[in-house]
Amino acid sequence: MKMASARPLSFLFSLPLALALLPVAAHAQDWAKARLEASPRHREYVTLQHGSRTLQALVVYPEVKDKASVVVLIHEIFGLSDWAKEMADELAGEGFIVVAPDLLSGYGPGGGGSDAFPSQDDRVKAVSGLDPAGVLADLDAAADYGKKLPAANGRIAVAGFCWGGSKSFAFAAHRRDLSAAFVFYGTAPADVTPVVAPVYGFYAGNDSRVGATIPATTDAMKAAGKFYDPTTYDGAGHGFMRAGEDPGNTVAANKTARDQAFARLVNLLHEMGPAKSAAASKPSSAENASASTPACHDPVR
């Protein structure tokens, strides 16, 4: 397991305090909204349909000449927040089409999505209660939409953060036409044998709850003959991709980790090849694998 170092810090929040502040920090995202509104890139909301289910997704296009790879972006446990939208825009700025589904679509008051919930706590509870099989079906719809876009080159990756990081790993065990899966401080499904795409992990040094699962995941992926490349960023806390961008961040290691991890993500996206298999996996086995995946803030086995 690789370790990415940061400068020594004279002060760090304790992990319990940092976790306690996460909902507040995640909610105060005017800075992310301002950056998104200042972006020159084309973005639009589209309606995705599968069966009787309807969901909304943000799609952001890069300003490039050639066809581009698609990234399905899975939001944190806080829903499709302004930061998640801004992250989608940042990735599009690096040359990728980004499809970011709002997995709370239809579950909010009045049939709304993430923005319809009255509080951050309500969004967290709603995301935590989502049906794992339903999440995979929503992600399939997002990937199918992205793959068929005229501007897409046929390559699809998935990237998820926090709760979405665990769902990114679960999606890799579900869908066999992914070119890569990027897991930001998320945990692995109980059964990794269906995984086909290479999986890249991004973890925080000061996140023992998730970090403690990395050795077992490494062993399981190795035993199954799968590619897994985890990197841990020393001194950073859980959620460093968002916290590292927040102007109010007081932990220098979060910004260092965010910058290093974003550069790694972009490089890997540019380097990824075609998927090993174009056949989709059977939902039944994937549903079982996903159902045992702990949510981001749930206890880890």
C-alpha positions in Angstrom: 0.0 0.0 0.0 1.5 3.4 -1.0 1.6 6.2 1.4 1.5 9.9 0.3 3.2 12.1 2.8 2.3 15.6 3.9 4.2 18.2 6.0 4.0 17.6 9.8 1.2 19.5 11.4 1.3 21.2 14.8 -2.5 20.9 15.2 -5.1 18.4 14.0 -8.7 18.0 14.8 -9.5 14.7 16.6 -11.3 12.2 14.4 -14.5 12.3 16.4 -14.6 16.1 16.2 -13.9 16.0 12.5 -16.7 13.6 11.9 -19.0 15.6 14.1 -18.3 18.7 11.9 -18.8 16.9 8.6 -22.5 17.7 8.2 -21.9 21.4 9.0 -18.9 21.6 6.6 -20.7 19.7 3.9 -23.7 22.0 4.1 -21.9 25.3 3.9 -20.8 25.1 0.3 -21.5 28.5 -1.1 -17.9 28.6 -2.3 -18.5 25.5 -4.4 -21.7 26.9 -5.8 -19.9 30.1 -6.8 -17.2 28.2 -8.6 -19.7 26.1 -10.5 -21.7 29.2 -11.6 -18.5 30.8 -12.9 -17.6 27.7 -15.0 -17.6 28.2 -18.8 -18.4 24.5 -19.4 -21.8 23.3 -20.7 -23.9 21.5 -18.1 -27.4 20.2 -18.1 -29.8 18.2 -16.1 -31.3 15.1 -17.8 -34.0 12.7 -16.8 -33.0 9.1 -16.8 -35.6 6.3 -16.8 -35.4 2.6 -16.0 -38.5 0.6 -15.4 -40.9 2.8 -13.4 -38.0 4.7 -11.8 -37.2 8.3 -12.9 -34.1 10.1 -11.7 -32.3 13.3 -12.5 -28.6 13.6 -13.3 -26.2 16.4 -13.9 -24.2 16.1 -17.1 -21.1 18.2 -17.6 -19.3 18.3 -20.9 -15.6 19.1 -21.5 -14.4 21.7 -24.1 -12.5 19.2 -26.3 -12.4 18.4 -29.9 -12.4 14.6 -29.8 -14.8 12.1 -28.1 -14.3 11.8 -24.4 -14.4 9.1 -21.7 -17.4 9.1 -19.4 -17.1 9.3 -15.6 -20.1 8.3 -13.5 -19.7 10.4 -10.3 -21.3 9.1 -7.1 -22.0 11.7 -4.5 -21.3 11.5 -0.8 -23.8 10.6 1.9 -24.9 14.2 1.8 -26.6 13.9 -1.6 -25.9 15.7 -4.8 -24.5 18.7 -3.1 -23.0 21.9 -4.6 -19.6 20.4 -4.0 -20.5 17.2 -5.8 -21.7 19.3 -8.8 -18.5 21.4 -8.6 -16.4 18.2 -8.5 -18.2 17.0 -11.7 -17.4 20.3 -13.3 -13.7 20.1 -12.3 -13.4 16.6 -13.9 -15.1 17.8 -17.0 -12.5 20.6 -17.1 -9.8 17.9 -17.4 -11.4 16.4 -20.6 -14.1 14.0 -19.4 -17.9 13.8 -19.7 -19.3 13.5 -16.2 -22.7 12.1 -15.4 -23.6 12.7 -11.7 -27.0 11.1 -10.8 -29.0 12.4 -7.9 -29.6 9.2 -6.1 -32.2 10.9 -3.9 -34.4 11.7 -7.0 -38.0 11.3 -6.1 -37.4 10.5 -2.5 -37.5 14.1 -1.2 -40.5 16.1 -0.1 -43.0 16.6 -3.0 -41.1 14.0 -5.0 -38.0 16.1 -5.2 -34.4 15.1 -4.9 -31.4 16.2 -2.8 -32.3 19.9 -2.9 -35.8 19.3 -1.6 -34.8 18.0 1.8 -35.2 20.5 4.6 -31.9 19.7 6.4 -28.6 18.0 5.9 -29.5 15.4 8.5 -32.6 14.5 6.5 -30.4 14.0 3.4 -28.0 11.8 5.4 -30.9 9.6 6.7 -32.4 9.3 3.2 -29.1 8.3 1.5 -28.4 5.8 4.3 -31.8 4.2 3.7 -31.5 3.8 0.0 -32.0 0.2 -1.3 -28.6 -1.2 -2.5 -30.1 -2.9 -5.6 -31.9 0.3 -6.5 -28.7 2.3 -6.3 -27.0 -0.1 -8.7 -30.0 0.2 -11.1 -29.7 4.0 -11.0 -26.0 3.8 -11.6 -26.6 1.4 -14.5 -29.0 4.0 -16.0 -26.4 6.7 -15.6 -23.6 4.6 -17.2 -25.9 3.5 -20.1 -26.9 7.1 -20.8 -23.2 8.2 -20.8 -22.0 5.4 -22.9 -24.6 6.2 -25.7 -23.8 9.9 -25.9 -22.5 10.9 -29.4 -19.6 12.7 -27.7 -18.5 9.6 -25.7 -15.7 7.3 -26.8 -17.2 4.2 -25.2 -15.0 4.1 -22.1 -16.7 4.4 -18.7 -15.2 4.9 -15.3 -16.9 5.3 -11.9 -15.7 7.5 -9.1 -17.4 7.8 -5.7 -16.7 9.7 -2.5 -17.4 8.6 1.1 -20.7 6.6 0.9 -20.3 6.9 -2.8 -16.8 5.4 -2.5 -18.3 2.2 -1.2 -20.9 2.3 -3.9 -18.2 2.8 -6.5 -16.5 -0.4 -5.3 -19.9 -2.2 -5.3 -20.6 -1.0 -8.8 -17.3 -2.4 -10.0 -18.5 -5.8 -8.7 -21.7 -5.3 -10.6 -20.9 -3.9 -14.0 -18.3 -5.6 -16.3 -17.9 -2.9 -18.9 -16.1 -0.4 -16.7 -12.6 0.7 -17.6 -11.8 1.7 -14.0 -13.3 2.3 -10.6 -12.0 5.0 -8.2 -12.9 4.6 -4.5 -12.4 7.6 -2.3 -12.4 6.6 1.4 -15.0 3.9 0.9 -15.1 0.2 1.7 -15.2 -3.0 -0.4 -18.2 -5.3 -0.9 -18.1 -8.6 0.9 -17.6 -10.5 -2.4 -15.0 -9.0 -4.8 -14.8 -11.9 -7.2 -17.1 -10.4 -9.8 -14.8 -7.3 -10.1 -13.3 -6.9 -13.6 -12.1 -3.3 -13.8 -9.0 -2.1 -12.0 -9.8 -0.5 -8.7 -7.9 2.4 -7.3 -8.3 3.5 -3.7 -7.8 6.9 -2.2 -7.7 6.9 1.6 -7.1 9.3 4.5 -4.3 8.7 7.0 -6.4 9.9 9.9 -9.4 7.7 9.1 -8.8 4.5 11.0 -12.4 3.3 10.6 -12.0 2.9 6.8 -8.3 2.5 6.8 -8.5 -0.6 9.0 -10.4 -2.3 6.1 -7.6 -1.8 3.5 -5.4 -4.9 4.4 -8.4 -7.3 4.2 -9.5 -5.7 0.9 -6.0 -6.0 -0.4 -5.9 -9.7 0.5 -9.3 -10.4 -0.9 -8.6 -8.7 -4.2 -5.2 -10.5 -4.5 -6.8 -13.9 -3.7 -9.4 -13.2 -6.4 -6.7 -12.2 -8.9 -8.0 -8.6 -9.2 -6.2 -5.3 -9.6 -6.4 -3.1 -6.5 -4.1 -0.1 -5.9 -4.7 1.8 -2.7 -2.9 5.0 -1.7 -3.2 6.6 1.7 -2.6 10.3 2.2 -0.8 11.0 5.5 -2.4 13.5 7.9 -5.6 13.9 5.9 -9.0 13.2 7.3 -12.1 11.5 5.9 -13.7 13.6 3.2 -10.4 15.3 2.3 -11.5 15.8 -1.4 -14.2 18.3 -0.2 -12.4 19.6 2.9 -9.3 20.3 0.9 -11.1 22.6 -1.4 -13.1 24.4 1.3 -11.7 27.9 2.0 -12.5 27.3 5.7 -10.3 24.2 5.9 -7.8 24.4 8.7 -5.9 21.1 8.1 -3.1 21.7 5.6 -2.9 17.9 5.0 -6.4 17.9 3.6 -5.5 20.3 0.8 -2.2 18.5 0.1 -4.1 15.2 -0.1 -6.8 16.7 -2.3 -4.3 18.1 -4.8 -2.3 14.9 -5.0 -5.4 12.7 -5.2 -7.0 14.8 -7.9 -3.8 14.7 -10.0 -3.6 11.0 -9.6 -7.3 10.6 -10.5 -6.9 12.7 -13.7 -3.7 10.9 -14.8 -5.3 7.4 -14.3 -8.4 8.5 -16.2 -6.3 9.6 -19.1 -4.3 6.4 -19.1 -7.2 3.9 -18.8 -7.8 1.5 -21.6 -10.9 -0.1 -22.9 -12.9 -2.4 -20.6 -11.9 -6.1 -20.5 -15.4 -7.2 -21.0 -18.5 -5.6 -22.6 -21.0 -8.0 -21.0 -23.0 -6.7 -18.0 -23.1 -8.8 -14.9 -26.2 -10.3 -13.5 -28.1 -8.1 -11.1 -28.8 -11.0 -8.7 -25.2 -11.6 -7.7 -24.4 -7.9 -7.6 -27.3 -7.2 -5.4 -26.1 -9.7 -2.8 -22.6 -8.1 -2.9 -23.9 -4.6 -2.5 -26.3 -5.4 0.2 -23.4 -6.3 2.6 -21.4 -3.1 1.8 -21.4 -0.8 4.9 -22.5 2.8 4.2 -20.0 5.5 4.7 -20.9 6.3 8.2 -22.0 2.8 9.3 -19.9 0.6 11.4 -17.3 -1.4 9.4 -17.1 -5.1 10.1 
